[in-house]
């Protein structure tokens, strides 16, 4: 013990007990990891249907600098040690505070450089890279974890803390934004964008760019061992144990000394040879089995000095004590039988074939046939698909795969899927190991192929097992997908107009649109608002937003009342006074759901607003009322320079929570004109205003009063479905219409 202390303290030791020593400082203990968990909208997951619908409306775009929102209190945060073989051990857990912050203690004798701690919060992870500065968890840190694990495979420990920080910095300095309705969506988007950047790729590959010898299956080689054949007496089969000391020349000079055991002849010989050797011993009488133990000595020429001990047979009778200089001659006889090298049969990956209707999600099974192997890691599997027909959703491990396996998937570029499945050392079953979900485009038909590109597996000894594979097919069947149609209307420059948006369910019980996205010409139109169309359940609500100029995203959701075919939403625009020609309303996408919560991608048709100078328009005003009360709304005319003399008819559709009381002509209208109004059916008003040839004034021309049902609970809408007008020369116009709304107080 004293000697050990002397060496450790670098001090002399002797008999003097007053000699002291200095121990090295103890390893750091009590290190803490601290940071903040951030996510889109401050939400790690979408647990409720309403939240999912809200997120679908307001899917935010975040800068790659990572300006996400703290998640708030009560979220579980775990400290996990990720091993190079993919297995994980949990070392602690805590919960976030009201600011989304956490604190975890590292185990004793570990630091941030220990390979390799992770902080895990729901679907998000972050490498532990500091115990001084914050280790934040957000979609960008998750993107870093996915990319490193995908690239490193079993070489995770090749990545130092500095390497991880460099890659993280490269990701966060990328231009552009990350869009996502949930934390995992944003992480997937960030992963795809970062993986396609050459600077990020360069930093990802750098830690493992220097190749290391790959472990390969050993190949048996038939080699004839040397046979030492003496010319007389003793036959020795030496066992040689070498301790090599390198020299500057390849020449080896060997000196051999043999000493027989008592009772046997005592041969003494000295042989000097230059490798390759030829050694043939002289006759020595009795049969003995010596053991040669050569030792190589580093000299200007490498020297090996075997010191064998010959052990003769007990029945041997010595006949002489010769001194000889043997010459050992390797013999090819006997020749051992060659050992056959095992034939490697690669495992096989099979992409399953399935069928599904356009607009639906299909689950494609990925199967593995081990074919005598014992693969425990898949890193990675690469597939390709047609991005115009399929959009990737996610991959999950199949039911028969060990729960200790973690599956990560990313699309580094459109139409390319990369999947990694790593974790414990339990071999994959020879059956379905993954289930990957794809959404079929709304207008797709026929069939499409999911192609096998490559797959690299490894066994528990990290022996690489390149796999073969076969493609799979998705047959697109069933009824056509739901369809969304954007209306086509006309309006005079400077006036407002409401555009109907219609739905065709094609046999499905659709209840929700979440979301619908379309574009408009922002140089010609200004967006005003969207509201549900009359006839749609009053328990449904439309929420609309303009995430960017010229783009509308809306959600129609509420109860489970089935949406009837026809107009379901109306969106109002104002045509700019200097606009001309036509303004296109371009369908982008629509996701709809039925009453069983099955999702469909709807096909869509573009709409348009044609700008027609001189085209009159009629606007239904807004109002407010209490349930059980009454409300009066104005009907206003913008003639756009045309002398309109007749309105015959005007047809309004409105919620059945309203019932007509009366309509009256405005005092500015000629007294020679008469007004008649009739509620021809619940929720449908037909009105005629006609008489003399005096033009109708600009502005309010009539007012209609409605009674509001006592049980009304939501706002009511009024829609102009028809507004036929004529001038004094009896020219007719299908006027533009602007819908109104009654808000409940």
NORVENQUI-V184536 format. One record per run of one state. SS is the DSSP state (H for helix, E for strand, L for the rest). FROM is the first residue (numbers start at 1). TO is the last residue. Records with the same first field share a line. If there is no record, write none. Layout:
SS->FROM-TO  FROM-TO
This chain:
L->1-1  10-31  43-48  58-59  64-68  71-75  83-87  96-100  106-116  122-123  128-136  138-138  159-160  173-176  181-182  196-197  207-251  257-258  261-267  269-270  275-278  280-287  292-295  298-301  305-308  313-322  324-327  329-347  352-353  358-360  370-374  385-389  398-404  414-415  424-431  441-445  460-463  467-467  471-471  478-482  487-487  492-495  505-509  520-524  533-540  549-550  558-565  576-581  595-598  602-602  606-606  612-616  621-622  626-629  639-643  655-657  666-673  682-683  691-698  709-715  728-731  735-735  739-739  745-745
H->2-9  40-42  49-57  139-158  161-172  183-195  198-206
E->32-39  60-63  69-70  76-82  88-95  101-105  117-121  124-127  137-137  177-180  252-256  259-260  268-268  271-274  279-279  288-291  296-297  302-304  309-312  323-323  328-328  348-351  354-357  361-369  375-384  390-397  405-413  416-423  432-440  446-459  464-466  468-470  472-477  483-486  488-491  496-504  510-519  525-532  541-548  551-557  566-575  582-594  599-601  603-605  607-611  617-620  623-625  630-638  644-654  658-665  674-681  684-690  699-708  716-727  732-734  736-738  740-744
